[in-house]
Amino acid sequence: MTFGSLDAGDLGEGIAATLLYFLVGVGVLALGFLVLDLLTPGNLRRQVYVDRRPNAAVLLAGNHLSLTVIVVTAILTSSDSLAQGLVDSAVYGLVGVALQALALRVLDAVVPGHLRAIVDEPTLSPAAWAVATSLLAIGAVNAAALS
């Protein structure tokens, strides 16, 4: 059966590829969340979704957006082979998670005060925006390195 210039086999393969890349992307974001949770005090999920700590939410958003840029670029520049493309995307996603963690450690070491402590603050801090922006910049550089 054909749909315009696309036959049912191509459609099925495209849907399968979409689902598999989705799983890789969600896996990278979940791992990124877990690593960020380890690098920040307390339970990040509770701080964002229950306690509604604005700084925790800003850091999580910056981390997720940064990793998303990396994964999307990895997908767009990956091999035409589905299996190799999935491996490429997963590996570059994992490298992105590791580099984000390293960046947070470096920022914590060189910025006055403790960046980890801002997560617990009840009011929005400019430092949270600065860290989130740094994470986005690092993610963009990593993504550019892929292409």
DSSP file (Angstrom, degrees, kcal/mol; ACC not computed):
  #  RESIDUE AA STRUCTURE BP1 BP2  ACC     N-H-->O    O-->H-N    N-H-->O    O-->H-N    TCO  KAPPA ALPHA  PHI   PSI    X-CA   Y-CA   Z-CA
    1    1 A M              0   0    0      0, 0.0     7,-2.6     0, 0.0     2,-0.3   0.000 360.0 360.0 360.0 137.0    0.0    0.0    0.0
    2    2 A T  E     -A    7   0A   0      5,-0.3     2,-0.5     6,-0.1     5,-0.3  -0.897 360.0-158.7-119.2 148.0    1.3    3.5   -0.9
    3    3 A F  E >  S-A    6   0A   0      3,-4.3     3,-2.2    -2,-0.3     2,-0.4  -0.893  71.0 -58.7-122.3  96.6    0.5    6.9    0.5
    4    4 A G  T 3  S-     0   0    0     -2,-0.5    -2,-0.0     1,-0.3     0, 0.0  -0.538 121.2 -18.9  64.1-122.6    1.5    9.4   -2.1
    5    5 A S  T 3  S+     0   0    0     -2,-0.4     2,-0.5    -3,-0.1    -1,-0.3   0.355 127.3  84.9 -95.6   5.9    5.3    8.8   -2.6
    6    6 A L  E <   -A    3   0A   0     -3,-2.2    -3,-4.3     4,-0.0     2,-0.2  -0.925  66.2-152.4-112.0 124.7    5.5    6.9    0.7
    7    7 A D  E  >  -A    2   0A   0     -2,-0.5     4,-2.2    -5,-0.3     3,-0.3  -0.519  31.8-104.8 -92.4 167.9    4.7    3.3    1.0
    8    8 A A  H  > S+     0   0    0     -7,-2.6     4,-2.5     1,-0.2     5,-0.2   0.830 119.2  56.3 -60.6 -34.7    3.5    1.6    4.2
    9    9 A G  H  > S+     0   0    0     -8,-0.3     4,-2.3     2,-0.2    -1,-0.2   0.919 108.5  46.3 -63.2 -44.4    6.9    0.0    4.9
   10   10 A D  H  > S+     0   0    0     -3,-0.3     4,-2.5     2,-0.2    -2,-0.2   0.895 112.3  51.8 -63.7 -39.9    8.7    3.4    4.8
   11   11 A L  H  X S+     0   0    0     -4,-2.2     4,-2.3     2,-0.2    -2,-0.2   0.926 110.6  47.5 -63.2 -44.9    6.0    4.8    7.1
   12   12 A G  H  X S+     0   0    0     -4,-2.5     4,-2.5     1,-0.2    -2,-0.2   0.900 112.5  49.0 -63.1 -41.8    6.4    2.0    9.6
   13   13 A E  H  X S+     0   0    0     -4,-2.3     4,-2.6     2,-0.2    -1,-0.2   0.890 110.9  51.0 -64.7 -39.3   10.2    2.3    9.6
   14   14 A G  H  X S+     0   0    0     -4,-2.5     4,-2.3     2,-0.2    -2,-0.2   0.903 111.0  47.4 -65.1 -40.9    9.8    6.1   10.1
   15   15 A I  H  X S+     0   0    0     -4,-2.3     4,-2.4     2,-0.2    -2,-0.2   0.921 112.6  49.5 -65.8 -43.3    7.5    5.6   13.0
   16   16 A A  H  X S+     0   0    0     -4,-2.5     4,-2.4     1,-0.2    -2,-0.2   0.923 111.6  48.7 -61.4 -44.3    9.8    3.0   14.5
   17   17 A A  H  X S+     0   0    0     -4,-2.6     4,-2.7     1,-0.2     5,-0.3   0.911 110.4  51.9 -62.4 -42.1   12.8    5.3   14.1
   18   18 A T  H  X S+     0   0    0     -4,-2.3     4,-2.3     1,-0.2    -2,-0.2   0.927 111.0  46.9 -59.6 -46.4   10.9    8.2   15.7
   19   19 A L  H  X S+     0   0    0     -4,-2.4     4,-2.2     2,-0.2    -1,-0.2   0.897 112.9  49.0 -64.5 -40.4   10.0    6.0   18.7
   20   20 A L  H  X S+     0   0    0     -4,-2.4     4,-2.0     2,-0.2    -2,-0.2   0.911 112.5  46.7 -67.9 -41.6   13.6    4.8   19.1
   21   21 A Y  H  X S+     0   0    0     -4,-2.7     4,-2.8     2,-0.2    -1,-0.2   0.875 109.8  55.7 -66.6 -35.5   15.1    8.3   18.9
   22   22 A F  H  X S+     0   0    0     -4,-2.3     4,-2.9    -5,-0.3     5,-0.2   0.930 107.2  49.2 -58.5 -46.2   12.4    9.4   21.4
   23   23 A L  H  X S+     0   0    0     -4,-2.2     4,-2.4     2,-0.2    -2,-0.2   0.896 110.9  49.5 -62.8 -40.9   13.5    6.8   23.8
   24   24 A V  H  X S+     0   0    0     -4,-2.0     4,-2.4     2,-0.2    -1,-0.2   0.943 112.9  47.5 -62.2 -46.6   17.2    7.8   23.4
   25   25 A G  H  X S+     0   0    0     -4,-2.8     4,-2.4     1,-0.2    -2,-0.2   0.919 113.3  46.5 -61.5 -45.5   16.3   11.5   24.0
   26   26 A V  H  X S+     0   0    0     -4,-2.9     4,-2.7     1,-0.2    -1,-0.2   0.890 111.6  53.1 -64.7 -38.6   14.1   10.7   27.1
   27   27 A G  H  X S+     0   0    0     -4,-2.4     4,-2.5    -5,-0.2    -2,-0.2   0.917 109.8  47.1 -62.2 -43.7   16.9    8.5   28.4
   28   28 A V  H  X S+     0   0    0     -4,-2.4     4,-2.7     2,-0.2    -2,-0.2   0.920 113.7  48.0 -64.6 -43.6   19.5   11.2   28.1
   29   29 A L  H  X S+     0   0    0     -4,-2.4     4,-2.3     2,-0.2    -2,-0.2   0.900 111.8  50.1 -64.6 -39.6   17.2   13.8   29.7
   30   30 A A  H  X S+     0   0    0     -4,-2.7     4,-2.4     2,-0.2    -2,-0.2   0.926 112.4  46.7 -64.0 -43.9   16.4   11.4   32.5
   31   31 A L  H  X S+     0   0    0     -4,-2.5     4,-2.7     1,-0.2     5,-0.2   0.911 110.7  53.0 -63.6 -41.5   20.1   10.7   33.1
   32   32 A G  H  X S+     0   0    0     -4,-2.7     4,-2.4     1,-0.2    -1,-0.2   0.890 109.2  49.9 -59.7 -39.3   20.8   14.4   33.0
   33   33 A F  H  X S+     0   0    0     -4,-2.3     4,-2.5     2,-0.2    -2,-0.2   0.932 110.7  49.0 -63.9 -46.3   18.2   14.9   35.6
   34   34 A L  H  X S+     0   0    0     -4,-2.4     4,-1.9     2,-0.2    -2,-0.2   0.906 112.4  47.6 -61.8 -42.4   19.7   12.2   37.9
   35   35 A V  H  X S+     0   0    0     -4,-2.7     4,-1.6     2,-0.2    -1,-0.2   0.924 112.3  48.9 -65.8 -43.8   23.2   13.7   37.5
   36   36 A L  H  X S+     0   0    0     -4,-2.4     4,-0.8     1,-0.2    -2,-0.2   0.893 109.2  54.3 -61.9 -38.3   21.9   17.2   38.3
   37   37 A D  H >< S+     0   0    0     -4,-2.5     3,-0.5     1,-0.2    -1,-0.2   0.885 108.0  49.6 -61.5 -39.0   20.1   15.8   41.3
   38   38 A L  H 3< S+     0   0    0     -4,-1.9    -1,-0.2     1,-0.2    -2,-0.2   0.822 111.2  49.6 -68.2 -30.4   23.3   14.3   42.5
   39   39 A L  H 3< S+     0   0    0     -4,-1.6    -1,-0.2    -5,-0.1    -2,-0.2   0.526 106.7  62.7 -88.7  -6.2   25.2   17.6   42.1
   40   40 A T  S << S-     0   0    0     -4,-0.8     4,-0.2    -3,-0.5     2,-0.1  -0.874  92.1-101.8-118.0 152.5   22.6   19.7   43.9
   41   41 A P  S    S+     0   0    0      0, 0.0    -2,-0.1     0, 0.0    -3,-0.0  -0.414  81.5   1.4 -72.8 147.1   21.5   19.4   47.6
   42   42 A G  S    S-     0   0    0     -2,-0.1     2,-0.8    -4,-0.1    -2,-0.2  -0.150 110.8 -35.6  76.8-171.8   18.3   17.6   48.5
   43   43 A N     >  -     0   0    0      1,-0.2     4,-2.6     2,-0.0     5,-0.2  -0.796  50.8-159.9 -91.5 109.9   15.8   15.9   46.2
   44   44 A L  H  > S+     0   0    0     -2,-0.8     4,-2.5     1,-0.2     5,-0.3   0.888  89.7  53.6 -61.3 -41.9   15.6   17.9   43.0
   45   45 A R  H  > S+     0   0    0      1,-0.2     4,-2.8     2,-0.2     5,-0.5   0.924 112.1  45.0 -59.7 -43.9   12.3   16.5   41.9
   46   46 A R  H  >>S+     0   0    0      1,-0.2     5,-3.2     2,-0.2     4,-2.0   0.915 112.2  52.2 -65.3 -42.8   10.8   17.6   45.3
   47   47 A Q  H  <5S+     0   0    0     -4,-2.6     6,-3.5     3,-0.2    -2,-0.2   0.878 118.5  36.1 -62.6 -37.2   12.4   21.0   45.1
   48   48 A V  H  <5S+     0   0    0     -4,-2.5    -2,-0.2     4,-0.2    -1,-0.2   0.938 130.0  26.4 -80.9 -48.5   11.0   21.7   41.6
   49   49 A Y  H  <5S+     0   0    0     -4,-2.8    -3,-0.2    -5,-0.3    -2,-0.2   0.699 133.9  23.5 -96.9 -21.0    7.6   20.1   41.7
   50   50 A V  T  <5S+     0   0    0     -4,-2.0    -3,-0.2    -5,-0.5    -4,-0.1   0.804 131.8  31.8-108.0 -56.3    6.6   20.1   45.4
   51   51 A D  S   <S-     0   0    0     -5,-3.2    -4,-0.2     2,-0.1    -3,-0.2   0.680  92.9-142.8 -78.3 -16.9    8.5   22.9   47.1
   52   52 A R        -     0   0    0     -6,-0.6    -4,-0.2     1,-0.2    -5,-0.1   0.911  24.3-176.6  55.3  50.1    8.6   25.0   43.9
   53   53 A R     >  -     0   0    0     -6,-3.5     4,-1.9     1,-0.2    -1,-0.2  -0.688  17.0-152.1 -77.3 116.0   12.0   26.3   44.4
   54   54 A P  H  > S+     0   0    0      0, 0.0     4,-2.3     0, 0.0    -1,-0.2   0.856  91.6  52.5 -62.3 -36.6   12.5   28.8   41.5
   55   55 A N  H  > S+     0   0    0     66,-0.5     4,-2.4    63,-0.2     5,-0.2   0.886 108.0  51.0 -68.6 -37.7   16.3   28.4   41.3
   56   56 A A  H  > S+     0   0    0     63,-0.6     4,-2.4    65,-0.2    -1,-0.2   0.905 111.3  49.1 -62.9 -40.8   16.1   24.6   41.1
   57   57 A A  H  X S+     0   0    0     -4,-1.9     4,-2.6     2,-0.2    -2,-0.2   0.894 110.1  50.4 -66.3 -40.1   13.6   24.9   38.3
   58   58 A V  H  X S+     0   0    0     -4,-2.3     4,-2.5     2,-0.2    -2,-0.2   0.925 112.6  46.6 -64.4 -44.5   15.8   27.4   36.4
   59   59 A L  H  X S+     0   0    0     -4,-2.4     4,-2.4     2,-0.2    -2,-0.2   0.915 113.3  49.0 -64.2 -42.5   18.8   25.1   36.7
   60   60 A L  H  X S+     0   0    0     -4,-2.4     4,-2.8     2,-0.2     5,-0.2   0.919 111.8  49.2 -63.1 -43.4   16.8   22.1   35.6
   61   61 A A  H  X S+     0   0    0     -4,-2.6     4,-2.7     2,-0.2     5,-0.2   0.927 112.0  47.9 -62.4 -45.1   15.4   24.0   32.6
   62   62 A G  H  X S+     0   0    0     -4,-2.5     4,-2.2     2,-0.2    -1,-0.2   0.904 113.5  48.2 -61.6 -41.6   18.8   25.1   31.5
   63   63 A N  H  X S+     0   0    0     -4,-2.4     4,-2.4     2,-0.2    -2,-0.2   0.931 114.0  45.5 -64.9 -46.9   20.2   21.6   31.9
   64   64 A H  H  X S+     0   0    0     -4,-2.8     4,-2.3     2,-0.2    -2,-0.2   0.914 113.5  48.8 -65.3 -43.0   17.3   20.0   29.9
   65   65 A L  H  X S+     0   0    0     -4,-2.7     4,-2.2    -5,-0.2    -1,-0.2   0.915 111.9  49.9 -63.1 -41.9   17.4   22.6   27.1
   66   66 A S  H  X S+     0   0    0     -4,-2.2     4,-1.8    -5,-0.2    -2,-0.2   0.936 112.6  45.6 -62.0 -47.3   21.2   22.2   26.8
   67   67 A L  H  X S+     0   0    0     -4,-2.4     4,-2.8     1,-0.2    -1,-0.2   0.854 109.8  56.1 -65.6 -33.8   21.0   18.4   26.6
   68   68 A T  H  X S+     0   0    0     -4,-2.3     4,-2.9     2,-0.2     5,-0.3   0.916 105.2  51.2 -63.7 -42.6   18.1   18.7   24.1
   69   69 A V  H  X S+     0   0    0     -4,-2.2     4,-2.1     1,-0.2    -1,-0.2   0.913 112.4  47.6 -59.3 -42.4   20.3   20.9   21.8
   70   70 A I  H  X S+     0   0    0     -4,-1.8     4,-2.4     2,-0.2    -2,-0.2   0.940 114.3  44.7 -65.2 -47.7   23.0   18.2   22.0
   71   71 A V  H  X S+     0   0    0     -4,-2.8     4,-2.5     2,-0.2    -2,-0.2   0.915 113.1  50.3 -65.9 -43.1   20.7   15.3   21.3
   72   72 A V  H  X S+     0   0    0     -4,-2.9     4,-2.6     1,-0.2    -1,-0.2   0.927 112.8  46.7 -61.6 -44.4   18.8   17.0   18.5
   73   73 A T  H  X S+     0   0    0     -4,-2.1     4,-2.0    -5,-0.3    -1,-0.2   0.905 111.0  52.5 -63.7 -40.6   22.1   17.9   16.8
   74   74 A A  H  X S+     0   0    0     -4,-2.4     4,-0.5     1,-0.2    -2,-0.2   0.897 111.5  47.0 -61.4 -40.3   23.4   14.3   17.3
   75   75 A I  H >< S+     0   0    0     -4,-2.5     3,-0.9     1,-0.2    -2,-0.2   0.936 112.8  48.3 -66.4 -46.2   20.2   13.0   15.7
   76   76 A L  H 3< S+     0   0    0     -4,-2.6    -1,-0.2     1,-0.2    -2,-0.2   0.795 119.8  37.6 -66.7 -28.1   20.4   15.4   12.8
   77   77 A T  H 3< S+     0   0    0     -4,-2.0    -1,-0.2    -5,-0.2    -2,-0.2   0.354  95.1 112.7-104.8   5.6   24.1   14.7   12.1
   78   78 A S  S << S-     0   0    0     -3,-0.9     7,-0.2    -4,-0.5    -3,-0.1  -0.155  77.1 -73.1 -77.2 172.7   24.0   11.0   12.8
   79   79 A S        -     0   0    0      5,-0.2    -1,-0.2     1,-0.1     6,-0.1  -0.146  35.1-122.0 -59.1 154.5   24.6    8.1   10.4
   80   80 A D  S    S+     0   0    0     -3,-0.1     2,-0.4     4,-0.1    -1,-0.1   0.712  92.8  92.6 -71.6 -20.4   21.9    7.2    7.9
   81   81 A S  S  > S-     0   0    0      1,-0.2     4,-2.9     2,-0.0     5,-0.2  -0.630  77.0-142.7 -73.5 126.5   21.9    3.7    9.4
   82   82 A L  H  > S+     0   0    0     -2,-0.4     4,-2.6     1,-0.2     5,-0.2   0.931  98.3  48.7 -58.8 -48.2   19.2    3.7   12.1
   83   83 A A  H  > S+     0   0    0      1,-0.2     4,-2.1     2,-0.2    -1,-0.2   0.932 115.7  43.0 -60.0 -47.2   21.3    1.5   14.5
   84   84 A Q  H  > S+     0   0    0      1,-0.2     4,-3.1     2,-0.2    -1,-0.2   0.878 112.5  54.4 -67.8 -36.8   24.4    3.6   14.2
   85   85 A G  H  X S+     0   0    0     -4,-2.9     4,-2.5     2,-0.2    -2,-0.2   0.894 108.8  48.4 -62.2 -40.5   22.4    6.8   14.4
   86   86 A L  H  X S+     0   0    0     -4,-2.6     4,-2.4    -5,-0.2    -2,-0.2   0.913 113.3  47.0 -66.1 -42.5   20.8    5.6   17.7
   87   87 A V  H  X S+     0   0    0     -4,-2.1     4,-2.9    -5,-0.2     5,-0.2   0.938 112.4  50.2 -63.5 -46.7   24.2    4.7   19.1
   88   88 A D  H  X S+     0   0    0     -4,-3.1     4,-2.7     1,-0.2     5,-0.3   0.934 112.6  46.9 -56.0 -48.2   25.7    8.1   17.9
   89   89 A S  H  X S+     0   0    0     -4,-2.5     4,-2.0     1,-0.2    -1,-0.2   0.895 114.0  47.0 -64.1 -41.6   22.8   10.0   19.6
   90   90 A A  H  X S+     0   0    0     -4,-2.4     4,-2.5     2,-0.2    -1,-0.2   0.928 113.9  47.3 -66.2 -45.4   23.1    8.0   22.8
   91   91 A V  H  X S+     0   0    0     -4,-2.9     4,-2.5     2,-0.2    -2,-0.2   0.941 114.2  45.6 -64.0 -47.5   26.9    8.4   23.0
   92   92 A Y  H  X S+     0   0    0     -4,-2.7     4,-2.3    -5,-0.2    -1,-0.2   0.863 112.0  53.4 -65.2 -33.6   26.9   12.1   22.3
   93   93 A G  H  X S+     0   0    0     -4,-2.0     4,-2.2    -5,-0.3    -1,-0.2   0.918 109.4  47.9 -62.9 -43.6   24.0   12.5   24.8
   94   94 A L  H  X S+     0   0    0     -4,-2.5     4,-2.4     2,-0.2    -2,-0.2   0.896 110.9  50.7 -64.5 -40.5   26.0   10.8   27.4
   95   95 A V  H  X S+     0   0    0     -4,-2.5     4,-2.7     1,-0.2    -1,-0.2   0.912 109.3  52.5 -61.6 -41.4   29.1   12.9   26.6
   96   96 A G  H  X S+     0   0    0     -4,-2.3     4,-2.4     2,-0.2    -2,-0.2   0.910 108.2  49.9 -60.6 -43.2   26.8   16.0   27.0
   97   97 A V  H  X S+     0   0    0     -4,-2.2     4,-2.3     1,-0.2    -1,-0.2   0.930 112.3  48.0 -61.0 -45.4   25.6   14.8   30.4
   98   98 A A  H  X S+     0   0    0     -4,-2.4     4,-2.4     1,-0.2    -2,-0.2   0.908 112.5  48.1 -63.0 -42.4   29.2   14.3   31.5
   99   99 A L  H  X S+     0   0    0     -4,-2.7     4,-2.6     2,-0.2    -1,-0.2   0.863 109.7  52.6 -68.6 -34.9   30.3   17.7   30.2
  100  100 A Q  H  X S+     0   0    0     -4,-2.4     4,-2.4     2,-0.2    -1,-0.2   0.921 110.2  48.6 -64.0 -42.9   27.3   19.4   31.9
  101  101 A A  H  X S+     0   0    0     -4,-2.3     4,-2.1     2,-0.2    -2,-0.2   0.923 112.1  48.6 -62.7 -43.8   28.3   17.8   35.2
  102  102 A L  H  X S+     0   0    0     -4,-2.4     4,-2.6     1,-0.2    -2,-0.2   0.917 109.9  52.4 -61.1 -43.7   31.9   18.9   34.7
  103  103 A A  H  X S+     0   0    0     -4,-2.6     4,-2.9     1,-0.2     5,-0.2   0.902 108.4  50.3 -60.7 -41.7   30.7   22.5   33.9
  104  104 A L  H  X S+     0   0    0     -4,-2.4     4,-2.3     2,-0.2    -1,-0.2   0.899 110.9  49.2 -64.1 -39.0   28.7   22.6   37.0
  105  105 A R  H  X S+     0   0    0     -4,-2.1     4,-1.6     2,-0.2    -2,-0.2   0.918 112.8  47.2 -64.8 -43.7   31.6   21.5   39.1
  106  106 A V  H  X S+     0   0    0     -4,-2.6     4,-2.1     2,-0.2     5,-0.2   0.931 112.6  49.1 -64.3 -45.7   33.9   24.1   37.5
  107  107 A L  H  X S+     0   0    0     -4,-2.9     4,-2.2     1,-0.2    -1,-0.2   0.909 109.5  52.4 -60.4 -41.5   31.3   26.9   38.0
  108  108 A D  H  < S+     0   0    0     -4,-2.3    -1,-0.2     1,-0.2    -2,-0.2   0.847 112.4  46.7 -62.5 -33.3   30.9   25.9   41.6
  109  109 A A  H  < S+     0   0    0     -4,-1.6    -1,-0.2    -5,-0.1    -2,-0.2   0.830 120.6  34.2 -78.4 -32.9   34.7   26.1   42.1
  110  110 A V  H  < S+     0   0    0     -4,-2.1    -2,-0.2    -5,-0.1    -3,-0.2   0.651  99.6  81.8-102.1 -16.3   35.3   29.4   40.4
  111  111 A V  S  < S-     0   0    0     -4,-2.2     4,-0.2    -5,-0.2     0, 0.0  -0.726  89.9-102.2 -92.2 138.9   32.2   31.4   41.2
  112  112 A P  S    S+     0   0    0      0, 0.0    -1,-0.1     0, 0.0    -2,-0.1  -0.257  90.6   8.9 -57.2 144.2   32.0   33.2   44.6
  113  113 A G  S    S-     0   0    0     -4,-0.1     2,-0.6     1,-0.1    -2,-0.1  -0.321 108.6 -58.4  78.5-167.2   29.8   31.3   47.1
  114  114 A H    >>  -     0   0    0      1,-0.1     3,-0.9    -2,-0.1     4,-0.7  -0.954  34.2-159.5-118.8 116.2   28.4   27.9   46.4
  115  115 A L  H >> S+     0   0    0     -2,-0.6     3,-0.8     1,-0.3     4,-0.6   0.844  93.7  62.6 -60.9 -33.0   26.2   27.4   43.3
  116  116 A R  H >4 S+     0   0    0      1,-0.2     3,-0.9     2,-0.2     4,-0.4   0.855  97.4  58.6 -60.2 -33.3   24.8   24.3   44.8
  117  117 A A  H X> S+     0   0    0     -3,-0.9     3,-1.0     1,-0.2     4,-0.5   0.766  90.5  69.0 -70.3 -25.5   23.4   26.4   47.7
  118  118 A I  H X< S+     0   0    0     -3,-0.8     3,-0.8    -4,-0.7    -1,-0.2   0.785  85.8  70.2 -66.0 -23.5   21.3   28.6   45.4
  119  119 A V  T << S+     0   0    0     -3,-0.9   -63,-0.6    -4,-0.6    -1,-0.2   0.866  99.0  48.7 -59.5 -36.0   19.0   25.7   44.6
  120  120 A D  T <4 S+     0   0    0     -3,-1.0    -1,-0.2    -4,-0.4    -2,-0.2   0.628  84.0 111.0 -80.9 -14.6   17.7   25.8   48.2
  121  121 A E    <<  -     0   0    0     -3,-0.8   -66,-0.5    -4,-0.5   -65,-0.2  -0.366  63.2-144.4 -65.2 138.2   17.0   29.6   48.2
  122  122 A P  S    S+     0   0    0      0, 0.0     2,-0.3     0, 0.0    -1,-0.1   0.682  79.9  63.5 -78.3 -16.4   13.2   30.4   48.2
  123  123 A T  S    S-     0   0    0    -70,-0.1     2,-0.1   -69,-0.1   -68,-0.1  -0.812  97.6 -94.8-110.5 152.4   13.6   33.5   46.0
  124  124 A L        -     0   0    0     -2,-0.3    -1,-0.0   -70,-0.1     3,-0.0  -0.400  41.8-154.9 -65.2 130.8   14.8   33.6   42.4
  125  125 A S    >>  -     0   0    0     -2,-0.1     4,-1.1     1,-0.1     3,-0.8  -0.873  22.2-136.6-111.1 139.2   18.5   34.3   42.2
  126  126 A P  H 3> S+     0   0    0      0, 0.0     4,-2.2     0, 0.0     5,-0.2   0.812 106.0  66.0 -58.5 -28.6   20.4   35.9   39.3
  127  127 A A  H 3> S+     0   0    0      1,-0.2     4,-2.6     2,-0.2     5,-0.2   0.867  95.2  55.9 -62.6 -35.8   23.0   33.3   39.8
  128  128 A A  H <> S+     0   0    0     -3,-0.8     4,-2.5     1,-0.2    -1,-0.2   0.912 108.8  46.9 -62.5 -41.9   20.6   30.6   38.8
  129  129 A W  H  X S+     0   0    0     -4,-1.1     4,-2.5     2,-0.2    -2,-0.2   0.895 111.3  51.7 -65.9 -39.6   20.0   32.4   35.5
  130  130 A A  H  X S+     0   0    0     -4,-2.2     4,-2.2     2,-0.2    -2,-0.2   0.916 112.3  45.2 -64.0 -43.0   23.7   32.8   35.0
  131  131 A V  H  X S+     0   0    0     -4,-2.6     4,-2.5     2,-0.2    -2,-0.2   0.927 112.9  50.3 -66.9 -44.3   24.4   29.1   35.6
  132  132 A A  H  X S+     0   0    0     -4,-2.5     4,-2.1     1,-0.2    -2,-0.2   0.901 111.5  48.9 -60.8 -40.6   21.5   28.1   33.3
  133  133 A T  H  X S+     0   0    0     -4,-2.5     4,-2.5     2,-0.2    -1,-0.2   0.894 109.6  52.1 -66.2 -39.6   22.8   30.3   30.6
  134  134 A S  H  X S+     0   0    0     -4,-2.2     4,-2.6     2,-0.2    -2,-0.2   0.913 108.8  50.7 -61.8 -42.1   26.3   28.9   31.0
  135  135 A L  H  X S+     0   0    0     -4,-2.5     4,-2.5     2,-0.2    -2,-0.2   0.906 110.5  49.2 -62.5 -41.4   24.8   25.4   30.6
  136  136 A L  H  X S+     0   0    0     -4,-2.1     4,-2.4     2,-0.2    -2,-0.2   0.912 111.1  49.8 -63.7 -42.0   23.0   26.4   27.5
  137  137 A A  H  X S+     0   0    0     -4,-2.5     4,-2.2     2,-0.2    -2,-0.2   0.921 111.7  47.9 -63.0 -43.6   26.2   27.9   26.1
  138  138 A I  H  X S+     0   0    0     -4,-2.6     4,-2.6     1,-0.2    -1,-0.2   0.902 111.5  51.0 -64.1 -40.8   28.1   24.8   26.8
  139  139 A G  H  X S+     0   0    0     -4,-2.5     4,-2.5     2,-0.2    -2,-0.2   0.889 109.5  50.3 -63.0 -39.0   25.4   22.7   25.2
  140  140 A A  H  X S+     0   0    0     -4,-2.4     4,-2.5     2,-0.2    -2,-0.2   0.899 110.6  49.1 -66.5 -40.0   25.5   24.8   22.1
  141  141 A V  H  X S+     0   0    0     -4,-2.2     4,-1.9     2,-0.2    -2,-0.2   0.935 112.3  48.6 -64.4 -45.1   29.3   24.5   21.8
  142  142 A N  H  X S+     0   0    0     -4,-2.6     4,-0.8     1,-0.2    -2,-0.2   0.910 111.9  49.4 -60.4 -42.1   29.0   20.7   22.3
  143  143 A A  H >X S+     0   0    0     -4,-2.5     3,-1.0     1,-0.2     4,-0.8   0.911 108.9  51.8 -64.0 -42.2   26.3   20.6   19.6
  144  144 A A  H >< S+     0   0    0     -4,-2.5     3,-0.7     1,-0.3    -1,-0.2   0.860 103.4  59.4 -63.0 -34.5   28.4   22.7   17.2
  145  145 A A  H 3< S+     0   0    0     -4,-1.9    -1,-0.3     1,-0.2    -2,-0.2   0.741  99.8  59.0 -65.8 -22.1   31.3   20.3   17.7
  146  146 A L  H <<        0   0    0     -3,-1.0    -1,-0.2    -4,-0.8    -2,-0.2   0.780 360.0 360.0 -76.7 -27.2   29.1   17.4   16.4
  147  147 A S    <<        0   0    0     -4,-0.8    -1,-0.2    -3,-0.7    -2,-0.2   0.476 360.0 360.0 -92.3 360.0   28.4   19.0   13.1
